[in-house]
Amino acid sequence: MFVPNLRQSAGVGERATMISSTDDDDSNPSDDSFRTVDPEGSSVLFETMAHAIQEGGYARREFEAGFRIHHYRILRELGRGGMGSVYVAEHVYLKQQVALKTLPPEATTSQIAAERFLREAQALAVLSGPNVLPVLDASVFEGTPYFVTELLTGSSLKLHLAEYGTLTINQAMDLLEQIGDLLVRQEKAGILHRDIKPSNIFLREDGSFCLIDYGLVGFSETGESHSLGGDACTVAGEILGTPVYMAPEQAFHPELVDHRADLFGLGITAWECLTGTRPRHLNNGLRSVLEQAKENNLPSVREYRPEVTEELSKILESLTETDVEDRYANAEQFVRDLEQYRYGRRRPYGATKGSAFIAIPFHASFDTMYEFLQDVCGEAHLAARRVDRAPSMTDIWNQIDQEIQLATVTIAVFTRERWRASPNANVLTEAAHARALNRPLIVLTTDRAEKLPFDWRNLPVIRYRNTPKGLKKLRDELLPRLRQHLRQHRSESRTLPVD
């Protein structure tokens, strides 16, 4: 069975609202599926409703405006695709508008279609977090399964491209980063989307991206997809996806498809977003499209957008290689590569609740340690800061004084530079200033206590090893102390007298 364009996103024709998905799984974690209640009140497994199809257990019906399904009232139909009908509904008690998805009447005779519908709801619940919206509810109404999600506002990426032609380079990197983070979660859960394309990506009004429509969800053996129960609902030899966007192995070796096919789908979507050109065309027939996918890599994005850097172009090429072995090995490798390019190995903090002053040598050999401390401080909602070089020593020490006075905590790295017999003199001075001001101070070193200057030997010091295992241990010890200092700092700030 070949499905050339199986999934048209529900609501694609409308600009204002659209379905999205996931998060609220209140079922027992040991259960393989959603547990719900049938009309008679007896407890049933959500997935077992798929098996009732063969016995005529499904009601064939459409829902009109005003119809009530449990505690949801149908307002209007939002869209209809091959795998589901989507309605705008209102929670009758909360007065909250939601998207309610059901199997269309013509699909209720297919057990595979019903199982895919149920797997979609389960997969979305597992992938809770940014760039996938929460499943709010799931149940069966008089033989018809449905699930409820948040109602998105904005438009599909497909409609956005139709109106504006392309994304800006920053928007394209937002797309790659946000959906890439989601693909990392997919891999860990063993979930495959298998149909990433512009019409299956939603652009919210706030500019963020959301991957929708998991109707072709598949499962890999390497993740934790056992929590979803069952198999991938794929018939042997069946090809699933959209030919213009699918990875070559999806068309020619569907039994070998893994998470790298979703990386390809993201890459080819980003390529279209930057070039304003569809990567392949159906003008010469379906077989021609599939042969193109197998034999030819995409042209460099720089042929269409010269302002795209060679580094970003290389990242896209590594996503869209026709040979699966030449692609990124996994989403985590891709996201790390993108972040290193985009942020110079420094991720933005977002909202922080304080700062940590890092007293550390300027020498380049300590840059990696500073980046490590940035990440740990970020986890504690502290912005890591250190003094920049300045032409005047007076300017430097004024800056040090201000930073230490304002900081929640000072972290002093007493690790010696290779050619020195004692810790860096500037670091010692900065730590001594924090100590003199009676500010919270944490000292880190790779040395034994007797190697420290005499005045520091009786202070609490965290000793670490500069190895992956040693830094992980340091993080586990340092992070609770940072959070404790932050709580104490905020408590003291609240009790300060007001002039």
C-alpha positions in Angstrom: 0.0 0.0 0.0 1.4 3.4 -1.0 0.1 6.5 0.7 1.4 9.5 -1.4 -0.2 12.2 0.5 -2.0 10.4 3.3 -2.0 13.2 5.9 -3.5 16.6 5.2 -3.4 18.5 8.5 -6.8 19.1 9.9 -7.7 22.7 9.7 -5.0 23.6 7.1 -7.5 25.6 5.1 -8.1 28.0 8.1 -5.5 30.5 9.2 -6.9 31.4 12.6 -7.0 28.1 14.5 -5.7 24.5 14.2 -5.4 21.3 16.1 -2.3 20.5 18.1 -1.5 17.9 20.7 -0.3 16.3 24.0 0.8 16.0 27.6 -1.8 15.1 30.3 -1.3 11.4 30.8 -3.1 10.6 34.0 -3.2 6.9 33.4 -1.3 4.4 35.5 2.4 4.5 34.3 2.4 0.7 34.2 -0.6 0.7 31.8 0.2 0.3 28.1 -2.6 2.6 27.1 -5.2 5.2 28.2 -7.8 3.9 30.5 -11.3 5.3 30.1 -14.9 4.6 30.8 -17.5 3.3 28.3 -21.1 4.5 28.2 -22.2 1.8 30.6 -19.5 2.9 33.1 -17.3 -0.2 32.9 -13.5 0.3 32.8 -12.0 -0.5 29.4 -8.6 -0.1 27.7 -8.7 2.7 25.2 -6.7 0.7 22.7 -9.1 -2.3 22.8 -11.7 -0.3 21.1 -9.8 -0.8 17.9 -10.5 -4.5 18.0 -14.2 -3.8 18.4 -14.3 -2.6 14.8 -14.3 -6.2 13.4 -17.3 -6.9 15.6 -19.2 -3.8 14.5 -18.5 -2.0 17.7 -18.0 1.4 16.2 -20.7 3.9 15.6 -20.6 5.6 12.2 -21.5 9.1 12.7 -20.6 12.8 12.2 -21.1 15.5 14.8 -23.0 18.7 14.2 -22.8 22.0 16.0 -24.5 21.9 19.4 -24.0 18.2 19.8 -22.6 17.2 23.3 -19.9 14.6 23.7 -19.5 13.9 27.4 -18.6 17.4 28.8 -17.7 18.9 25.4 -20.1 20.8 23.2 -19.3 20.8 19.4 -19.1 24.3 18.0 -18.1 23.6 14.4 -16.0 21.3 12.2 -12.5 22.6 11.8 -11.1 20.2 9.2 -11.1 16.6 8.0 -8.2 14.4 6.8 -7.6 10.8 5.9 -7.1 9.8 9.5 -9.4 12.1 11.5 -12.1 14.7 11.7 -11.3 17.7 13.9 -13.9 19.9 15.7 -13.8 23.1 17.7 -15.5 22.2 20.9 -16.1 23.9 24.3 -15.8 22.4 27.7 -19.3 23.0 29.1 -18.1 23.8 32.6 -14.8 25.6 32.0 -15.9 27.4 28.9 -12.6 26.6 27.4 -12.4 26.1 23.6 -10.4 23.0 22.6 -9.8 20.8 19.5 -11.6 17.5 19.5 -10.4 14.8 17.1 -12.4 11.7 16.1 -12.1 9.0 13.5 -14.1 10.0 10.4 -17.0 7.7 9.6 -15.3 6.2 6.5 -12.3 5.1 8.6 -14.2 3.2 11.3 -14.3 0.1 9.2 -10.5 -0.1 9.3 -8.9 -1.7 12.4 -5.5 -0.4 11.4 -6.8 3.2 11.0 -8.4 3.0 14.4 -5.2 1.7 16.0 -3.2 4.4 14.4 -5.6 7.0 15.7 -5.2 5.6 19.2 -1.4 5.4 18.9 -1.3 9.0 17.9 -3.0 10.1 21.1 -0.7 8.0 23.1 2.4 9.2 21.4 1.4 12.8 21.8 0.9 12.2 25.6 4.4 10.6 25.9 6.0 13.6 24.1 4.8 16.2 26.5 6.8 19.4 26.6 7.8 22.3 24.3 6.7 22.2 20.7 4.1 19.5 21.3 0.9 20.7 23.0 -0.9 18.7 25.7 -3.5 16.0 25.1 -6.2 17.2 27.5 -8.5 14.2 27.5 -9.2 10.9 25.7 -12.2 8.7 25.8 -14.8 6.8 23.8 -18.3 8.2 23.2 -21.0 5.6 22.1 -18.4 3.6 20.3 -16.5 6.5 18.8 -13.0 7.2 20.2 -11.8 10.8 20.5 -9.1 12.8 22.0 -8.9 16.5 23.0 -6.1 18.9 22.6 -5.4 22.6 23.0 -6.7 24.7 20.2 -3.8 26.5 18.5 -3.9 30.0 17.1 -1.7 30.9 14.2 -1.2 29.1 10.9 0.5 26.1 9.3 4.0 26.6 8.1 2.7 25.7 4.6 0.3 28.7 4.7 3.0 31.0 6.0 5.3 30.0 3.1 2.5 30.5 0.6 2.0 34.1 2.0 5.6 35.2 2.7 7.7 32.9 0.4 10.4 32.1 2.9 11.4 32.2 6.5 14.2 34.5 7.8 17.4 32.8 8.6 16.8 33.3 12.3 13.3 31.8 12.0 14.7 28.8 10.1 17.2 28.3 12.9 14.3 28.5 15.5 12.5 25.9 13.5 15.6 23.6 13.4 16.3 24.1 17.1 12.8 23.7 18.4 11.8 20.7 16.3 15.3 19.2 16.8 14.8 19.3 20.6 11.5 17.5 20.0 13.2 14.8 17.9 15.6 14.2 20.7 12.6 13.4 23.0 11.2 11.2 20.2 14.3 9.2 19.9 14.4 8.6 23.7 10.8 7.4 23.6 11.4 5.3 20.4 8.8 7.3 18.5 8.9 8.1 14.7 6.8 10.8 13.1 7.4 9.7 9.5 5.7 12.7 7.9 7.5 15.9 8.7 6.6 18.6 6.2 5.4 22.3 6.2 1.7 21.3 6.4 2.5 19.3 9.6 4.3 22.1 11.4 2.3 24.8 13.1 3.6 28.4 13.5 2.1 29.9 16.6 1.2 33.5 17.0 4.2 34.0 19.3 6.6 32.7 16.6 7.3 29.3 18.0 6.9 26.1 16.1 4.9 22.9 16.9 5.1 19.6 15.1 1.6 18.2 14.7 -0.2 15.2 13.2 1.3 12.0 14.5 -1.2 9.9 12.5 1.6 7.9 10.9 3.5 7.4 14.1 5.9 4.5 14.2 8.0 3.0 17.0 11.7 1.9 17.0 13.2 -0.9 19.0 15.9 1.3 20.6 13.7 3.6 22.6 11.1 3.2 25.4 8.1 2.8 23.0 7.0 -0.3 25.0 5.1 2.2 27.2 2.8 2.8 24.2 1.9 -0.8 23.8 1.4 -2.8 20.6 3.3 -2.6 17.3 3.8 0.2 14.8 0.5 -0.6 13.0 2.5 -1.0 9.7 1.6 -3.6 7.1 4.6 -5.4 5.6 5.9 -3.5 2.5 3.7 -0.5 3.2 5.2 2.9 2.4 4.1 5.8 4.6 4.8 9.4 4.1 4.7 12.2 1.5 7.0 11.5 -1.5 8.2 15.1 -1.9 9.5 15.1 1.7 10.2 11.5 2.6 13.7 10.1 3.0 14.8 7.7 0.3 14.8 4.7 2.6 11.1 5.4 3.4 10.3 4.8 -0.3 12.7 1.9 -1.1 13.3 0.2 2.3 10.4 1.1 4.6 11.3 -1.8 6.9 14.6 -0.1 7.7 13.3 3.3 8.5 14.5 4.8 11.8 14.8 8.2 13.5 17.1 9.5 10.8 14.2 9.7 8.4 12.6 12.4 10.7 15.9 14.2 10.6 15.7 14.2 6.8 12.1 15.4 6.9 13.2 18.3 9.2 16.1 19.2 7.0 14.2 19.2 3.7 11.5 21.3 5.3 14.0 23.8 6.5 15.6 23.8 3.0 12.3 24.7 1.5 11.7 27.4 4.1 15.0 29.1 3.2 14.9 28.7 -0.5 11.2 29.3 -1.1 11.3 26.3 -3.5 9.8 22.8 -3.2 12.6 20.3 -3.0 10.9 17.9 -5.5 8.0 18.1 -7.9 5.4 15.6 -9.0 5.3 17.0 -12.6 7.1 13.9 -14.0 5.1 11.4 -12.0 5.6 9.7 -8.7 8.3 7.3 -9.8 10.4 10.2 -10.9 10.1 11.9 -7.6 11.2 8.7 -5.8 14.2 8.2 -8.1 15.2 11.8 -7.5 15.1 11.2 -3.8 17.2 8.1 -4.1 19.9 9.5 -6.5 20.3 13.2 -5.9 21.2 15.3 -2.9 19.5 18.7 -2.6 21.4 21.7 -4.1 23.2 23.8 -1.6 20.9 26.3 0.0 23.4 29.0 -0.8 22.6 28.8 -4.4 19.2 30.4 -3.5 20.2 32.3 -0.4 23.9 33.4 -0.6 23.6 35.1 2.8 23.3 31.7 4.4 26.6 30.8 5.9 28.6 27.8 4.8 28.3 26.4 8.4 24.5 26.5 8.3 24.5 25.1 4.8 26.7 22.2 6.0 24.3 21.4 8.8 21.4 21.2 6.3 23.5 19.0 4.0 24.2 16.7 7.0 20.4 16.4 7.6 19.4 15.7 4.0 22.0 13.3 2.7 20.4 10.6 0.6 22.6 8.0 2.1 21.3 7.5 5.6 24.8 6.6 6.9 26.0 10.1 5.9 23.4 11.9 7.9 23.6 12.9 11.6 23.6 9.7 13.7 21.0 11.1 16.0 19.0 14.2 16.9 21.1 15.0 19.9 24.3 15.2 17.7 22.4 17.5 15.3 21.1 19.8 18.0 24.5 20.1 19.7 26.0 21.0 16.3 23.4 23.6 15.7 23.7 25.2 19.1 27.5 25.3 18.8 27.1 27.2 15.5 24.3 29.5 16.6 25.4 30.4 20.1 29.1 29.9 20.0 28.7 27.1 22.6 26.7 29.4 24.9 23.0 28.8 25.2 20.7 31.6 26.1 19.6 31.5 29.8 16.0 32.7 29.3 14.6 34.2 32.5 17.0 34.1 35.5 16.5 34.7 39.2 20.0 36.0 40.0 23.6 35.8 38.9 26.8 33.9 39.9 30.1 35.7 39.6 32.8 33.3 38.3 36.3 34.0 39.4 38.4 32.1 36.8 41.6 32.6 34.9 41.4 34.3 31.5 43.6 31.6 30.0 41.9 29.7 27.1 42.5 26.4 28.8 39.8 27.4 31.3 37.1 28.3 28.7 35.6 24.8 28.7 35.4 25.0 32.5 33.6 28.4 32.3 31.1 27.0 29.8 30.5 24.0 32.1 29.8 26.4 35.0 27.5 28.5 32.7 25.4 25.4 32.1 25.2 24.4 35.8 24.4 27.9 36.8 21.7 28.0 34.1 20.1 24.9 35.6 19.9 26.8 38.9 18.4 29.9 37.2 21.5 31.9 37.7 23.2 33.9 35.0 27.0 33.1 35.1 29.1 36.3 34.7 32.9 36.9 34.7 34.9 40.0 34.4 35.9 41.0 30.8 39.3 42.4 30.0 39.5 46.2 30.3 42.3 48.7 29.4 42.3 50.2 32.9 42.9 48.1 36.0 40.7 50.6 37.9 37.8 49.7 35.6 38.4 46.0 36.1 38.3 46.2 39.9 35.3 48.5 39.9 33.6 45.9 37.8 34.7 43.1 40.1 33.4 45.0 43.1 30.0 45.6 41.5 29.6 42.0 40.2 30.4 40.5 43.6 28.2 42.9 45.5 25.2 42.0 43.2 25.9 38.3 42.8 23.9 35.7 44.6 27.1 33.7 45.0 30.8 33.8 43.8 32.4 30.7 42.4 36.2 30.8 42.5 38.2 28.3 40.5 41.4 27.7 42.4 42.7 25.1 39.9 46.3 26.0 39.0 47.4 26.8 35.5 50.0 24.1 34.5 53.1 26.2 34.9 52.1 27.9 38.2 52.8 26.7 41.7 49.7 28.3 43.2 46.2 29.4 42.0 45.8 32.4 39.7 46.5 35.6 41.7 43.5 37.5 40.2 41.2 34.6 41.2 42.6 34.7 44.8 42.1 38.4 44.9 38.5 38.2 43.7 37.7 35.4 46.1 39.3 37.3 49.0 37.1 40.4 48.1 34.0 38.2 48.2 35.1 36.8 51.5 35.9 40.3 52.9 32.4 41.5 51.9 30.9 38.4 53.6 29.3 37.3 50.4 28.5 33.6 49.7 31.6 31.9 48.2 32.2 28.4 46.7 35.8 27.4 46.0 36.6 24.7 43.3 39.9 23.0 42.8 41.5 19.9 41.3 44.3 20.1 44.0 44.5 18.4 47.4 43.8 20.7 50.4 47.4 20.9 51.4 48.2 22.4 47.9 46.0 25.4 48.6 47.3 28.7 50.0 47.3 28.5 53.8 44.5 31.0 54.4 42.1 28.9 52.3 42.7 25.4 53.7 40.1 25.5 56.4 37.2 26.7 54.1 34.7 24.3 52.6 36.2 23.4 49.1 34.8 21.2 46.4 37.5 19.1 44.8 36.8 17.8 41.3 38.5 15.8 38.6 38.5 17.4 35.1 37.1 14.3 33.4 33.5 13.6 32.1 32.8 11.5 35.2 34.4 14.0 37.5 32.5 16.9 36.0 29.2 15.0 36.4 30.0 14.5 40.0 30.9 18.2 40.4 27.6 19.2 38.8 25.7 16.9 41.2 27.4 18.5 44.2 27.5 22.1 43.0 23.9 22.4 41.7 22.2 21.9 45.1 24.5 24.4 46.8 23.7 27.0 44.1 20.0 26.5 44.6 20.4 26.8 48.4 22.3 30.1 48.0 19.6 31.4 45.6 16.8 30.5 48.1 18.7 32.1 50.9 19.4 35.2 48.8 15.8 35.7 47.8 14.6 35.1 51.4 17.1 37.8 52.6 15.9 40.2 49.8 12.3 39.9 51.0 13.2 40.7 54.6 15.3 43.8 53.9 14.0 46.9 55.5 12.5 49.5 53.2 13.8 53.0 53.5 
